Amino acid sequence: MTTDLNELLFFTKVIECGGFTAASKRLNVTKATVSRKVADLEKRLGVRLLNRTTRQLNLTEIGNAFYLRCSKIINDLDDAQSLVTTQTEQVKGQLKIVMPVEIGQLLLGEFIGHFLQKYPNVQIDAELTNRKVDMLQEGIDIYIRIGLGQDPKLIARHLGDFKKILVATPHYLAAKKTINHPNDLSDHECIILKQPGDSFQSWQFKLQQESVIISPKGRLQCNNITFLREALLSGLGVGYLPYFLALPHINDGSLCNVLEKWNVDSAKIYALYQSRQYMPKLLKTFLDEMSKIVMDYKD
């Protein structure tokens, strides 16, 4: 049986894009062409891969199993092509990047500055925001976020984990009850960070075989790490900070590490992008170099 790779490509794009119309736009062909290729694939295989209605498009059981294999094949071909093209292609072009305000301010501003100095033929449009974005509609190349999104049409690259620690000022701790166990936090003022992809409704702690989950209570909630740090430095209460942000203040004595022996969940950082097909060298280079920066700040 002869394999038509275009049929496999069109079929996988229909699933990843959520329909024939969106797939035709992604592939820059007519909707009729996409529909015909998928129909030809089903006819050649002798099975129905998709259940079509006027409003929905669902994979059959065999269609789902076939899609998982096809997706891997297409990705492997993309990787092989990228391996060749990126060896000769220059790092040039434009990138539109969206990132959380705090990560942009505290971590990536300096990195992007150095990146543009290193590659003079590159232009970057960076937006710092905590709003929800639509990558396809807004033409975004890279969306950096805390936590993994649920959109199956996007490729997610795990950049690294930021270790988090619980901190408070020496003055606050001296005036309050001693914190020896996570349950002791019920008697303390907790400052709560609310961020997309991060659970702020519970704090989780682990020490050897013991796991503890508490619901923090406090009068202040915020969605900005810099704001949280300043509130902590004022002596208001106890809260989480990324280790790299808290370390200078721990070293100068303005903050103390609370429950130091207990482990807490790390913040997972991801870069989302639309497709690996024909990945430009600029996109690959930016992701590779950004991964190194994030890993440098993991602890």
C-alpha positions as CSV (number, residue, x, y, z in Angstrom):
1,M,0.0,0.0,0.0
2,T,1.5,3.3,-1.1
3,T,1.7,6.0,1.6
4,D,0.7,9.6,0.7
5,L,2.4,11.9,3.2
6,N,0.2,14.8,2.2
7,E,-2.9,12.8,3.2
8,L,-1.3,12.2,6.6
9,L,-0.4,15.9,6.9
10,F,-3.8,17.1,6.0
11,F,-5.5,14.6,8.4
12,T,-3.4,15.6,11.4
13,K,-3.9,19.4,10.7
14,V,-7.7,18.9,10.6
15,I,-7.5,17.4,14.1
16,E,-5.0,19.9,15.5
17,C,-6.8,22.9,14.0
18,G,-10.3,21.7,15.0
19,G,-11.8,21.5,11.6
20,F,-11.4,21.6,7.8
21,T,-11.7,25.4,7.4
22,A,-9.0,26.2,10.0
23,A,-6.8,23.5,8.6
24,S,-7.1,24.9,5.1
25,K,-6.0,28.3,6.3
26,R,-3.1,26.8,8.2
27,L,-2.0,24.8,5.1
28,N,-2.8,27.7,2.7
29,V,-5.0,25.4,0.5
30,T,-8.7,25.3,-0.2
31,K,-11.1,23.6,2.2
32,A,-12.2,21.3,-0.7
33,T,-8.6,20.1,-1.1
34,V,-8.3,19.3,2.6
35,S,-11.7,17.5,2.6
36,R,-10.7,15.5,-0.6
37,K,-7.4,14.4,0.9
38,V,-8.9,13.2,4.1
39,A,-11.7,11.3,2.1
40,D,-9.0,9.7,-0.1
41,L,-7.1,8.6,3.0
42,E,-10.2,7.0,4.5
43,K,-11.0,5.3,1.2
44,R,-7.4,4.0,0.8
45,L,-7.4,2.6,4.4
46,G,-11.0,1.3,4.2
47,V,-12.0,2.8,7.5
48,R,-13.8,5.8,8.8
49,L,-11.4,8.1,10.8
50,L,-13.8,11.0,11.5
51,N,-17.4,11.4,12.4
52,R,-18.6,14.5,10.8
53,T,-21.7,16.6,11.6
54,T,-22.6,20.2,10.7
55,R,-21.3,21.4,14.1
56,Q,-18.8,18.8,15.3
57,L,-15.9,16.8,14.1
58,N,-14.9,13.8,16.2
59,L,-12.3,11.0,15.8
60,T,-13.5,7.4,15.7
61,E,-11.7,5.0,18.0
62,I,-9.5,3.8,15.2
63,G,-9.1,7.4,14.0
64,N,-7.7,8.5,17.3
65,A,-5.2,5.7,17.4
66,F,-4.2,6.5,13.8
67,Y,-3.9,10.2,14.6
68,L,-1.5,9.6,17.4
69,R,0.8,7.6,15.1
70,C,0.5,10.2,12.3
71,S,1.2,13.1,14.6
72,K,4.5,11.5,15.7
73,I,5.4,10.8,12.0
74,I,4.8,14.4,11.0
75,N,6.7,15.8,14.0
76,D,9.6,13.5,13.3
77,L,9.7,14.7,9.6
78,D,9.5,18.4,10.8
79,D,12.4,17.7,13.2
80,A,14.4,16.1,10.4
81,Q,13.8,19.1,8.1
82,S,14.6,21.6,10.8
83,L,17.9,19.8,11.5
84,V,18.9,20.5,7.9
85,T,17.5,23.9,7.3
86,T,18.6,25.4,10.6
87,Q,22.2,24.6,9.8
88,T,22.3,27.0,6.9
89,E,19.5,29.5,7.7
90,Q,20.4,32.8,9.2
91,V,18.9,34.0,12.5
92,K,16.8,36.9,11.3
93,G,13.2,38.0,11.2
94,Q,10.5,39.1,13.6
95,L,9.0,37.5,16.7
96,K,5.9,38.5,18.6
97,I,6.1,37.3,22.2
98,V,3.7,37.5,25.1
99,M,4.8,36.8,28.6
100,P,3.6,37.4,32.2
101,V,4.5,40.8,33.5
102,E,6.7,39.5,36.3
103,I,8.7,37.1,34.2
104,G,9.3,39.8,31.6
105,Q,10.4,42.4,34.2
106,L,12.5,40.2,36.4
107,L,14.0,37.7,34.0
108,L,13.5,38.1,30.2
109,G,14.0,41.9,29.7
110,E,17.8,41.6,30.1
111,F,17.9,38.3,28.1
112,I,16.0,39.8,25.1
113,G,18.3,42.9,25.2
114,H,21.4,40.6,24.9
115,F,19.6,38.4,22.3
116,L,19.0,41.4,20.0
117,Q,22.6,42.6,20.4
118,K,23.8,39.1,19.4
119,Y,21.5,38.9,16.4
120,P,21.3,42.4,14.7
121,N,18.8,41.2,12.0
122,V,16.1,40.3,14.5
123,Q,13.1,42.4,15.7
124,I,11.0,41.5,18.7
125,D,7.6,42.8,19.8
126,A,7.2,41.9,23.5
127,E,4.0,42.3,25.4
128,L,4.0,41.9,29.1
129,T,0.5,41.0,30.3
130,N,-1.4,38.5,32.5
131,R,-4.4,38.5,30.2
132,K,-5.6,35.4,28.3
133,V,-4.4,35.4,24.7
134,D,-5.4,33.8,21.4
135,M,-2.2,33.0,19.7
136,L,-3.7,32.2,16.3
137,Q,-6.0,35.2,16.1
138,E,-3.4,37.6,17.4
139,G,-0.4,36.3,15.4
140,I,1.7,35.5,18.4
141,D,4.8,33.4,17.8
142,I,5.6,32.5,21.5
143,Y,3.4,32.6,24.6
144,I,5.4,32.2,27.8
145,R,3.2,31.2,30.7
146,I,3.3,29.6,34.2
147,G,1.6,26.2,34.0
148,L,0.5,24.2,31.0
149,G,-2.5,25.3,29.0
150,Q,-5.2,23.0,27.7
151,D,-5.1,23.9,24.0
152,P,-4.1,20.7,22.0
153,K,-3.4,22.8,18.9
154,L,-0.3,24.4,20.6
155,I,3.1,22.9,21.1
156,A,4.4,23.3,24.7
157,R,8.1,23.4,25.5
158,H,8.9,23.0,29.2
159,L,11.6,25.6,29.9
160,G,12.2,24.8,33.5
161,D,10.9,25.0,37.1
162,F,11.3,27.9,39.5
163,K,11.8,26.8,43.0
164,K,9.5,28.6,45.5
165,I,10.2,29.3,49.2
166,L,8.1,30.7,52.0
167,V,9.5,33.9,53.5
168,A,8.7,36.7,56.0
169,T,10.7,39.5,57.7
170,P,12.6,38.9,60.9
171,H,10.5,41.6,62.6
172,Y,7.2,39.9,61.6
173,L,8.5,36.5,62.8
174,A,9.7,37.9,66.1
175,A,6.3,39.3,66.9
176,K,4.2,36.3,66.0
177,K,3.9,32.6,67.1
178,T,6.7,30.4,66.0
179,I,6.2,28.5,62.7
180,N,7.5,25.0,63.1
181,H,4.9,23.1,61.0
182,P,2.7,24.2,58.0
183,N,-0.4,23.9,60.2
184,D,1.0,26.7,62.3
185,L,0.3,29.1,59.4
186,S,-3.4,29.2,60.4
187,D,-2.4,31.7,63.1
188,H,-0.5,33.9,60.6
189,E,-1.2,36.6,58.1
190,C,-0.6,35.0,54.6
191,I,-0.1,37.1,51.5
192,I,-1.5,35.2,48.6
193,L,-0.3,35.3,45.0
194,K,-3.0,34.8,42.3
195,Q,-1.5,33.8,39.0
196,P,-2.8,31.9,35.9
197,G,-1.7,28.3,36.0
198,D,-0.7,28.4,39.7
199,S,-2.9,27.2,42.5
200,F,-3.4,30.0,45.0
201,Q,-6.3,28.3,46.9
202,S,-4.0,25.8,48.6
203,W,-0.3,25.6,49.7
204,Q,1.3,22.2,49.6
205,F,4.2,21.1,51.7
206,K,6.2,17.8,51.9
207,L,8.8,16.6,54.3
208,Q,10.0,13.0,53.8
209,Q,6.8,10.9,53.9
210,E,4.5,13.6,55.3
211,S,2.4,15.8,53.0
212,V,0.4,18.8,54.2
213,I,-2.1,20.9,52.3
214,I,-3.4,24.1,53.8
215,S,-5.8,26.9,52.7
216,P,-3.9,30.1,53.4
217,K,-5.8,33.0,55.0
218,G,-4.9,36.6,54.7
219,R,-6.3,40.1,54.0
220,L,-4.1,40.7,51.0
221,Q,-4.2,38.9,47.6
222,C,-2.3,40.1,44.5
223,N,-1.4,39.0,41.0
224,N,2.1,40.5,40.8
225,I,5.3,39.0,42.2
226,T,7.1,42.4,42.6
227,F,4.1,43.8,44.5
228,L,4.1,40.6,46.7
229,R,7.8,41.0,47.5
230,E,7.3,44.6,48.6
231,A,4.4,43.7,50.8
232,L,6.5,40.9,52.4
233,L,9.4,43.3,53.0
234,S,7.0,45.7,54.7
235,G,6.5,43.0,57.4
236,L,2.8,42.3,56.7
237,G,3.0,38.6,56.7
238,V,4.2,35.3,55.2
239,G,4.2,34.4,51.5
240,Y,5.8,32.6,48.6
241,L,8.5,34.0,46.4
242,P,10.6,32.5,43.6
243,Y,13.9,31.5,45.1
244,F,16.0,33.6,42.8
245,L,14.0,36.7,43.7
246,A,14.1,36.0,47.5
247,L,17.8,35.0,47.7
248,P,19.3,38.6,47.7
249,H,17.0,39.6,50.6
250,I,17.7,36.4,52.5
251,N,21.4,37.1,52.1
252,D,21.1,40.7,53.5
253,G,18.8,39.5,56.3
254,S,15.7,41.4,55.3
255,L,13.8,38.2,54.7
256,C,13.9,34.8,56.4
257,N,13.3,31.4,54.9
258,V,10.2,29.9,56.7
259,L,9.8,26.2,57.1
260,E,13.1,25.7,55.4
261,K,13.2,21.9,55.7
262,W,9.8,21.5,53.9
263,N,9.6,21.2,50.2
264,V,7.0,23.1,48.2
265,D,5.7,22.8,44.6
266,S,7.8,24.6,42.0
267,A,6.4,26.9,39.4
268,K,6.6,25.3,35.9
269,I,7.4,27.6,33.0
270,Y,6.4,26.8,29.5
271,A,6.8,28.4,26.0
272,L,3.8,27.7,23.8
273,Y,4.0,28.0,20.0
274,Q,1.7,27.0,17.1
275,S,3.6,24.4,15.2
276,R,6.9,22.8,14.7
277,Q,6.4,22.5,11.0
278,Y,9.1,24.4,9.1
279,M,10.3,26.0,12.4
280,P,12.4,29.0,11.5
281,K,15.9,29.1,12.9
282,L,15.0,32.4,14.7
283,L,12.2,30.6,16.7
284,K,14.4,27.6,17.5
285,T,17.4,29.7,18.5
286,F,15.3,31.9,20.8
287,L,13.6,28.9,22.5
288,D,17.0,27.2,23.0
289,E,18.7,30.2,24.4
290,M,15.7,31.2,26.6
291,S,15.7,27.7,28.1
292,K,19.3,28.1,29.3
293,I,18.4,31.4,31.0
294,V,15.4,29.9,32.8
295,M,17.4,26.9,33.9
296,D,20.1,29.2,35.3
297,Y,17.5,30.8,37.6
298,K,15.8,27.5,38.8
299,D,17.4,27.7,42.2
